[in-house]
Amino acid sequence: MITLELTGRLTPEDRAQRGISDGLLRLSVGLEHAENLMADLEQALNALVQ
């Protein structure tokens, strides 16, 4: 995996070659319950469209 810090250093051509688009959403999860993760993600996405 390539971290966000590293992808910021890539040229647009390099990101495209690796399949990293400007609209890519990277989601890192831990041991939380799936229901909690889905609720948190839904809340965050709803905040984006308001």
N, C-alpha and C positions, 0 to 999 in steps of 0.2 A: 504494500500500500504506500501511496505517496501522501504525505501530510499536507495540510493547507499551507503551512509555512513554505514548504518546498515548491508547491505548485505556483505560488506567487512569483517565484523566481524563473519560471519557465516562460519561454516565448509563446505567443498565441499558437504558433505552428506546432511547437512541441506538445502543448496541452491538447491540441486537436489530434495529433498523432497518437496520444495515449488515451483518447476518448474522454478527456476532461473538458466538458463544456462549461460555459458561464452559468448555465442553469442547473448544474450538477448539485445535488444535495447529498452530503455525506452524513450518515447517521451512525453514531457509535453508541452502542448500548451495553449495559452491564447486567446486573443480576435482578433488576427491577421486574415486577410483574408486568406482563404484556399489556394488561388493561391500563395500568398507570402510564406506560410509555405511549400508548395510543392516545390517551386523553391529553397528555402533555404535548404531543405532536399536533393533535387537532387544535388545541388552544393556540399554539404558536402559529400554525398556518392560518387560522382565522384572524389573528392579529395582523398578519401580512396583508390581507385583503380588505381590511377596514380602513 
